[in-house]
Amino acid sequence: MTIYKDTTGVDLREWVEEAEYKGWSKKGVRVPYKDLAATVKFLRQMKVLVAKP
């Protein structure tokens, strides 16, 4: 959970470990907290469609 521009959200970021930098990259997505339930519902629906039998 992070606060960015006065809005709360969940950041999903890539972790990088290189010689010059170690930490979270800019690559990723941010889901606003108000949209979190709808996003989780959507991802669960997608899981059924892409899961291998």
C-alpha positions as CSV (number, residue, x, y, z in Angstrom):
1,M,0.0,0.0,0.0
2,T,1.4,3.4,-1.0
3,I,0.1,6.9,-1.1
4,Y,0.8,8.8,-4.3
5,K,-0.7,12.2,-5.2
6,D,-3.1,11.9,-2.2
7,T,-4.5,8.6,-3.3
8,T,-3.9,5.2,-1.7
9,G,-3.1,2.2,-3.9
10,V,-1.2,-1.1,-4.4
11,D,2.0,-1.0,-6.4
12,L,3.1,-4.2,-8.2
13,R,6.8,-3.7,-9.2
14,E,9.7,-5.6,-10.4
15,W,12.7,-6.1,-8.0
16,V,16.0,-5.4,-9.6
17,E,19.5,-6.5,-8.4
18,E,22.2,-5.1,-10.5
19,A,25.7,-3.8,-9.8
20,E,24.6,-0.1,-10.0
21,Y,21.1,-0.5,-8.5
22,K,19.2,-2.7,-6.1
23,G,15.5,-2.1,-5.4
24,W,12.1,-1.7,-6.9
25,S,12.1,-0.6,-10.6
26,K,9.7,1.7,-12.4
27,K,8.3,-1.2,-14.3
28,G,5.0,-2.3,-12.9
29,V,1.4,-1.2,-12.3
30,R,-0.5,0.7,-9.6
31,V,-4.0,-0.3,-8.7
32,P,-6.0,2.4,-6.9
33,Y,-7.4,1.1,-3.6
34,K,-10.9,2.0,-4.6
35,D,-10.5,-0.4,-7.6
36,L,-8.8,-3.2,-5.8
37,A,-11.9,-5.4,-5.3
38,A,-12.9,-5.2,-9.0
39,T,-9.3,-5.9,-10.0
40,V,-9.1,-9.0,-7.9
41,K,-12.4,-10.2,-9.3
42,F,-11.2,-9.7,-12.8
43,L,-7.9,-11.5,-12.2
44,R,-9.8,-14.5,-10.7
45,Q,-11.9,-14.6,-13.8
46,M,-8.8,-14.5,-16.0
47,K,-7.1,-17.2,-14.0
48,V,-9.9,-19.6,-15.0
49,L,-9.4,-18.8,-18.7
50,V,-5.6,-19.1,-18.8
51,A,-5.0,-22.0,-16.3
52,K,-3.7,-25.2,-17.7
53,P,-5.9,-28.3,-17.1
